[in-house]
């Protein structure tokens, strides 16, 4: 009670923001570590679209019925994109598919045939 009377509302805003940052930063770090980048990007992108749709629709001067339709369309596309991002398997390890190509190039060089394209296009 004493602290509230000593600190004004303007001075309390940075303090509250600091404590919210202390709480949000570890949660965000945990989310980034455990979520797939595709899922996280889809979730954040859809959230940004929903938040900024109000500003855009206000600037355009659209009516309430059009606003509802736009929000429903954004939400439908966002949920579909999240479904596809979550259901998709994570990509294979980087470079795992190129091991065969590198091995073939080494074999070709050792056999004296020279380097050749792994696809055969530039053979």
C-alpha positions as CSV (number, residue, x, y, z in Angstrom):
1,X,0.0,0.0,0.0
2,X,2.8,2.4,0.8
3,X,4.6,1.5,-2.4
4,X,1.5,2.4,-4.5
5,X,1.2,5.8,-2.9
6,X,4.9,6.6,-3.4
7,X,5.1,5.5,-7.1
8,X,3.0,7.3,-9.6
9,X,1.3,5.5,-12.5
10,X,3.8,7.0,-15.0
11,X,6.7,5.7,-12.9
12,X,5.2,2.3,-12.4
13,X,4.9,1.5,-16.1
14,X,8.6,0.9,-16.7
15,X,8.8,-1.2,-13.5
16,X,5.8,-3.4,-14.6
17,X,7.3,-3.7,-18.1
18,X,10.6,-4.8,-16.6
19,X,8.9,-7.5,-14.5
20,X,6.8,-8.7,-17.5
21,X,10.1,-8.9,-19.5
22,X,11.6,-11.0,-16.8
23,X,8.7,-13.3,-17.0
24,X,8.3,-13.4,-20.7
25,X,11.9,-13.9,-21.7
26,X,12.4,-17.4,-20.1
27,X,9.0,-18.5,-21.5
28,X,9.9,-17.3,-25.0
29,X,13.3,-19.0,-24.8
30,X,11.6,-22.3,-23.8
31,X,9.1,-22.0,-26.6
32,X,11.8,-21.3,-29.2
33,X,13.8,-24.3,-28.0
34,X,11.0,-26.8,-28.1
35,X,8.8,-25.8,-31.0
36,X,9.5,-26.4,-34.6
37,X,10.5,-23.3,-36.5
38,X,7.8,-23.8,-39.1
39,X,5.1,-24.1,-36.4
40,X,6.4,-21.1,-34.5
41,X,6.6,-18.9,-37.6
42,X,3.1,-19.9,-38.6
43,X,1.7,-19.1,-35.2
44,X,3.5,-15.8,-34.9
45,X,2.6,-14.8,-38.5
46,X,-1.1,-15.5,-38.0
47,X,-1.1,-13.6,-34.7
48,X,0.5,-10.6,-36.4
49,X,-2.0,-10.7,-39.2
50,X,-4.9,-10.8,-36.7
51,X,-3.5,-8.0,-34.6
52,X,-2.8,-5.7,-37.5
53,X,-6.0,-6.4,-39.4
54,X,-7.9,-4.0,-37.2
55,X,-5.5,-1.1,-38.0
56,X,-5.6,-1.9,-41.7
57,X,-9.4,-2.2,-41.8
58,X,-9.8,1.0,-39.9
59,X,-7.5,2.8,-42.3
60,X,-9.4,1.5,-45.3
61,X,-12.7,2.5,-43.6
62,X,-14.5,-0.8,-44.0
63,X,-17.8,-1.6,-42.3
64,X,-18.4,-4.0,-39.4
65,X,-19.7,-6.8,-41.7
66,X,-16.6,-6.7,-43.9
67,X,-14.4,-6.7,-40.7
68,X,-16.1,-9.9,-39.5
69,X,-15.6,-11.5,-42.9
70,X,-11.9,-10.5,-43.1
71,X,-11.3,-11.8,-39.5
72,X,-13.0,-15.1,-40.3
73,X,-10.9,-15.5,-43.5
74,X,-7.6,-14.7,-41.6
75,X,-8.6,-17.1,-38.9
76,X,-9.5,-19.9,-41.3
77,X,-6.3,-19.5,-43.3
78,X,-4.3,-19.3,-40.0
79,X,-5.8,-22.5,-38.5
80,X,-5.3,-24.3,-41.8
81,X,-1.6,-23.2,-42.0
82,X,-1.1,-24.3,-38.4
83,X,-2.6,-27.7,-39.1
84,X,-0.3,-28.2,-42.1
85,X,2.7,-26.9,-40.2
86,X,2.1,-29.2,-37.2
87,X,1.3,-32.2,-39.3
88,X,4.3,-31.9,-41.5
89,X,7.4,-34.0,-40.6
90,X,10.5,-32.1,-39.7
91,X,13.1,-31.9,-42.5
92,X,15.9,-34.5,-42.5
93,X,19.2,-33.5,-41.2
94,X,21.1,-31.1,-43.3
95,X,23.6,-32.7,-45.6
96,X,22.3,-36.2,-44.9
97,X,21.1,-36.6,-48.5
98,X,24.4,-35.3,-49.9
99,X,26.6,-38.0,-48.4
100,X,25.9,-40.3,-51.4
101,X,26.8,-37.5,-53.8
102,X,30.1,-36.7,-52.1
103,X,30.9,-40.4,-52.0
104,X,30.1,-40.8,-55.7
105,X,32.3,-37.8,-56.6
106,X,35.2,-39.3,-54.6
107,X,34.8,-42.7,-56.3
108,X,34.7,-41.1,-59.7
109,X,37.8,-39.1,-59.0
110,X,39.6,-42.2,-57.7
111,X,38.7,-44.3,-60.7
112,X,40.0,-41.7,-63.1
113,X,36.6,-41.0,-64.7
114,X,36.7,-37.4,-63.4
115,X,34.0,-35.4,-61.8
116,X,30.5,-35.9,-63.1
117,X,27.2,-34.4,-62.2
118,X,25.2,-36.5,-59.7
119,X,22.1,-35.9,-61.8
120,X,23.7,-36.8,-65.1
121,X,22.5,-33.5,-66.6
122,X,26.0,-32.2,-67.3
123,X,27.6,-35.5,-68.0
